[in-house]
Amino acid sequence: MSKLKKIIMLAGILSVCFASCTNKNKPEEYQKTEEEENESVVYMTNEISAESLVKMFEVLNVKPEGRVGVKISTGDGKGVHALSPNLIKDLVQKLNANIIECNTAYEGTRHKTDLHWETIKKHGYDTIAKVDIMDEEGEIKLPIKDGKHLKYDIVGSHIDNYDFIVNLAHFKGHQMAGFGGVLKNQSIGFASTNGKAYIHSAGTWSQMADLWEKHVATQDDFLESMAEAAKAVADKFQGKIVYIAVMNNMSIDCDCNGNPAQPLIKDFGILASTDPVALDKACLDIIFNMESSDYNNTKPLKDRINQQNGKHIVEYAEKIGLGTTKYILQAVN
């Protein structure tokens, strides 16, 4: 990214006035210049609403075909920070989509199917759409070619029920990954309980039993395994996935934490792209270029990401061909 583009990006971060928007009334696909051909477009708005979420999908100019799944995290415990049903309702219903999820690999309120259904109902997701716990009836293996860590990706068997995916992530911190964005949502998020164990162990273990005591991989191996799993899902759908990240309620803790720390950062907006690497990189850049203040304390989240070497997943995902860290940030009103 050129120095001029970085300046433009920072100006967009610090202001809600987006003079660079291509069309103020209607979303419009960004037209790249010749020198921008190797860069991915990441669209951005500061408005967080059901209407703007639909608009951010539309600006990607991708028409879903067949059966659509919208992948979210349904959140543990009280789920105070997970994306709310009211926020995602219009988009999910516009696409006539199912909300899709998988069970977890830790003892919370989603590690068993019956508990997970209770959580889904408590959080209200079943009131806006049909919800599908993809590993409720088993799991399948997706091939991973030339994986450094994983021989395959173990995902919920219901993944075969879908032709098009909206990877709808809540961007925030994470206790183990440093941050959670679309790459994590596509790797850990699509993995079955055994698949999650397989990723966390970097391909050496695929059971919940003894995982956390004996089989957790080194940090970089874990992050690289997540990237490999995310690519396996991308390869399965062959471009029939779009990526959206909502930057609100940005706690240092994940929605998988039933008692997360309170967010100290102001809500920022919604980003969307057809490139998951560019999208996660743009979210990271926004956080790390954001000025910290008494009313917008970015330090704890930056520290969490740095402590867990969270940026490495983006670097490795680019290395294995999942996307690019070079992007154009395009504002949408």
N, C-alpha and C positions, 0 to 999 in steps of 0.2 A: 504494500500500500504506500502511495507517495506521501510526502510530507503534507502537501496541500489537502489530500483526502483525510489524513489524520486530524488536521485542524478542523475540517468540516465535521468530522465525526464527533470531536470533542464539543464543538459548538452545539451539535444536536443533543448531546448528553446533558448539557447545562441549561438547555432552554426548551420550552414547549413550542416555540415558534419555528416551524420547519419551512424555510424559504425554498429548500431544494425539492419540495414535493412536485412530482411530475404533473399532477392534476388534483386540484383541491376538492373536487366534487365526486370524482369517480376513480376507484383504484385502476391503475394502468400498469401493464408489464413494463419493467425497466428495459430500455434499449441500450445495450452496451456499445461503447466506442471500440475501435480496433485494438487499442492498447489495453482494454479491460477484458479481452476475450478469455483470459486464463483466470479471471476472478469470478467468484460466485456472488450473486446478489442476495443481500439480507435486507428485508423490509422491516421498518420500525415505526411504531406509533407510541406516543405517551398515554394514549387513552386506553384504560382497562375497563371494558364493558362487554356485554354480550354482543352488541352491535359491532364494536370494533374487532372482536374476535372473528366474526363472520367476514368482515372486510379484509382482515389479514389473510384469511384463507383464499378469498376471491382474488386478491392481488397476485397470488402465485400463478394464476391462469392455468391451473391443472384440473382437468375434468375427471372426477372419479367414475370408474365403471365397475359394475358388479357389486359385490357385497362389501360394505365399508365397515371398518373397525376404527374406533377412536381410542387410542391407548393413553390412559391416564394412570396416576396413582390414586387409589381410593383412600389412602391415608390410614394410619393406625390410631387407636385410642379415640380421642375426641375429634381428631382430624381438623383442628382449628386452622391449619395452614394449607391444607390440600385445596386444589382448585374447586370452587363451589359449584354445585349443580346449577345455580342461577346464572353463573358466568358462562358455562359451557352448553347450556340447554339449547340455545338457538342454533348453534353450529351443528351439534349432534343431530337435532331433529331436521335441520335443513338437508343433511346428507342421508337421512333415514338410516343412521348408523347404529351399531351396537357399541356400547362402552366395553372395552376389553381390558382384562387384568390377569394376573397370575398370583398364586399363593407365595408366601415368603419363606425364607430359610432361617428364621429366628422365631422364638416364642413370643409372639405379640397377639394382636387381634385379627391377624390374617394368615397365620401359618397353617391352619386347617380350613378346609372348604366351608364347614358349617359355621365356624367363627367368622370367616371372611364374608359370608352372606349376611350375617348379623351386622357386621360393620358397614357393608354396602347399604343396607336398609337404614341403619342408624344415620348415615351421612346423607341419605336421600337420593342417591344416584339412580335407584330403581324407579323413582317417580318420574324421571325425565326420558328414560330409554330402557331398552332391554340391555341387561348387563351379562357379560359372558366371562366366567372364570375359566380361562383357556386350558388350564391343566386339571380341571375338575374330573375329567374322564381319561386322564393319562397324558403322555408326553411323546414327542417324536424327536429325532435327531436331524439337524440341518447340517449339511456338509460345510467344512471349512478347509479350503485349499491352502496348503503350505502354511498352516498356522504355526506360530512359534511356540504357543502354549497349548491351545485347544485343538483336539482332533475333530471336534464337531460341536454344535451348539444344541443344548437340550431345552426344548421349548414346549409350551402347552400344545397338545394335539389339535386343539380347535383352531390353531393358526391356519390350517388348511381350509377353514370355512370362509376365509376373506380374500378378496381380490385387490383391495386398496386400503391403505393405512394412513390415518392422520396421527402422527406421533405428537401428542399434545402434552408437553412437559411443563412442570412448575420449576422454574430455575431458583435454586436456593443452595445452601451449604449441605454438606453431608459428612457424617462422622468418619467414614472410612474412605470415601472417594474424594473428599475435599469439597466437591460440589456435585449437584445433580442437575443435569440438563437433558437434552434429547439423546445424547449418546448413552447415558446411563438408562434412560427410559426404554431404549431399544435393545439393551443388552440384559441387564438384571431384570428389567421390567417385563420382557417377553419370556424369560427363562422360567421353567417350572421350578418347584422347590429343589429338586435334584440338580437342575441346571444352574440355579443360583449357587449351590454348593460347589459345583464343578468350576464355575467362574471364579469364585472366591478362593479356591484352592489352586487356581491356574492349571486346571486339567489333571489334578492328581487325586481328587476325591469327589464323589457325587452323592453324598448322603448328609442329611442334617446331623445325624449322630456323630459326635466327636469333631465336627467341623471346626468349631470356634476354639476348641482346646488343642487340637493337634494338626490341623490341616490348612490353616490360613496361609496364603502365599505371601511373599514379600510384596511391598506396596507397588512397585513398578510392574511386577508380573501380574498383579491383580488388575491394575489399570489397563495394561496391554491386553489382558484376557477379555475385559469388557469391550474394548475396541474390536477385537476379533469376533466376539459374539454379535455385536451391533452390525458388523459387516455381513455376517451370515444371514441376518434378517433382511438387510438391504439387498443382498444377492438373490434371495428368494423372490422378492417382489419386483426386482428389476426396474426400478424407477417409479413404481406405483406407490410411493410414500411421499408425504410432505411433512414438514417439520415446523412446529410452532412452539415457542417458549414464552410463558407468562412470567414476567419479572415483578412479582408482588410477594408480600409476606416473606421477605428473604431472610429467614432465620439462618443461623450457622448450622442448624440441625435439619435433617431430612423429614419428610412427611411420614416416614416409617418410625419416627420417634413419637411415642405417645405423649411425651411431655417435653416438647421442644422449647429451646430458648426463644424469648421474644425477639422479633425482628428489630434491628436498630437502624435499618436503611429504609429510606423512603421508597415507596412503590415507584417503579420506573416506567413500565410499559409492556408492550407485546412485540416480539420479533418473529419473523417467519422466513423460511427459505426452503429450497429443494435440496440444500446441501447441509447435512447435519454437522459437519466439521466447522464450516464457516459460521453456522448459527451459534454453536457453543463458544467458538472463539470470539464472536462479536459480544456475546453476553459477558464473557470474562473481561474483555477489553473495557466494556462499559463500567464494570465494577472497579477495575484497577485504575481507570482514569478518572473516576468520580472523586471529587474533593470531599474530604471528611470534615464534619463539623459536630458541634454538640447535639444537633438535631438530625444528623445524618451520619452516624458513626460506621464507616465502612471497614475499620481496622479489624474487628473480630472475624468478619467473613474473609477478608484478604488473608489474615493469619491462618484461618482454617484451611483455605485452599493451598497456601504455601506449605503448611506443615505436612499435608498429605500429598504434596507434589501433584496436585489435582490437574494442572495444565498438561501433564504428560499424556493423558488419554487423547487429547486433541492432537498433540504432536505425533503420537503413534498411529492414530486413525488416519492422519494424512499420509504417513509413511506406507501404510498398507492399501492405500488407494480408495478410502471411503469418502474422501472429499478434500477440500483445500482450506488452508488457513488464510488465504488471500481473498478478500471480499470487498464489495462495495456496499456501504450502508446507505440505504435509500429510504427517505422519510415518507410516510403516508399520513395524510390528514383524514 
